[in-house]
């Protein structure tokens, strides 16, 4: 498994735990540190994981509003914990990360792979639909680096 993909998997597992136990912001850092120690101790992407989790937390309300706009028939609380956190990772990378570091199509593909690996049977279709809709609505300059 590629190191960035594994890093995203660790961030997803950390977000899942954080979300499951009530989303206390300061706890995410501690959860991530434990998961890095237990799951990715030899991984060279520690800074990437910290940057990703902090970025998601910082932009959480904006990201969740985008999810609500793109999937109005599914209130954020009714989206499974895995699916909503996969979407948060994908949207953060799609909307806020450096496009040269993570091109939009890579962000979408990585989110779909996370949904396939961790979500339910149709999770990847849902994630693909939401992220695809958002991607299509981005300005052409924001779509590619």
FENFEN-V967547 format. One record per run of one state. SS is the DSSP state (2 for helix, 1 for strand, 0 for the rest). FROM is the first residue (numbers start at 1). TO is the last residue. If there is no record, write none. Layout:
BEGIN
SS & FROM & TO
SS & FROM & TO
END
This chain:
BEGIN
0 & 1 & 2
2 & 3 & 20
0 & 21 & 24
2 & 25 & 39
0 & 40 & 45
2 & 46 & 58
0 & 59 & 59
2 & 60 & 70
0 & 71 & 75
2 & 76 & 78
0 & 79 & 80
2 & 81 & 95
0 & 96 & 103
2 & 104 & 118
0 & 119 & 122
2 & 123 & 137
0 & 138 & 139
2 & 140 & 143
0 & 144 & 145
END
